[in-house]
Amino acid sequence: MTQQPHRERVQVGIVGAGPAGLLLSHLLALAGIESIVVETKSRAHLEQRIRAGVLEHETATVLRETGLGARMDGEGLAHDGLFLQFAGAAHRIDLKALTGRNVMVYGQHEVVKDLIAARLEDGEVIRFDCADVAVRDIDTDHPAIHYSRDGAMHEITCDFIAGCDGFHGICRASIPPEALTLYERVYPFGWLGVLARIPPASQELIYAAHDDGFALLSMRSPQISRLYLQCPPDADAADWPDERIWEALDARLARSDGFRLTPGPILQKSVTAMRSFVCEPMRFGRLLLAGDAAHIVPPTGAKGMNLAVGDVRVMARALERYFARGDEEAIAAYGPACLRRIWRVQRFSWWMTQMLHRFEDDSPFDRRRQLAELDYVVNSRAAATTLAENYAGLPMDWGDGP
């Protein structure tokens, strides 16, 4: 006899308990809209998964205004500037002086912890450890999420489904391919990222362009540093013993003023491929995509999680208008509004990437052009302001909301 699924009804079903899905659920709850979040991973996995950690000014503001900012403000690191380093010298870009805005360094996994704690206060609205997740009937007025958990089958019928399940998730893959246009650029390098138990050697991030390749000095706390090295896209982290990593970081971050790194214990290391990706449209029927399910940016601009926050803020407003007064136009405007911001951020992330990395087919001309571009940015207030305005974050309401 076929097992009958346990059935539930909710206004919005959310696939994925990353920052996008969790924040969307939180925003909807503040608007009185019920949601359930379905996630394939465990709570421990989500809370321990190390990802980006630079929050735009408005991202931090959104967290504060929705009651999620207390731990961020207590433990995060507010940065009023950053450094561009090349030709053996570091040059500070003063974000606060140029734009009146700063950024907050606070790990994505810490944001996820805060969001999970907030959502679980509302009851069992997150379903961890789900298997066989699928979305169905997305082109009807009653789409559904199916999954199995603890040996039982479940079905959640919704008014809308939010696909917040990442680049490799099932939501975008459930849309007919002929209904989508995909834009992609794959870069010929990756980042080797390491987490080290050493105090950060700089109070602000250092983006370094070097003949051997890009390097980035970042941090997660006053005791933990996050560092990156440009590497081949198919590199194996196992081929990078600690000694090799510290030698490469020391060479790429060395300066004529004697600045040097102090090696320490490396806690984690991994290689991330680099790509730019956009899916259009971001809506099919009653399925709305957000975050990495709809777009990927290279991490050079520190924009991934910030773009996801912008997406779900627009989506939450659209859903609030729909449930308040049946506003279908707000739903239709969701994707186009988000894509305006997404493409602006894609441009900035591409620009930072091409300016700071070594490409395998670079000629001597290309290298001198890169150095000239960096020299222009750090010596022109107008150019530095362009970088600062984008890095601290373009206003989320620049035509982004239905």
Disulfide bonds with the S-S distance in Angstrom:
none
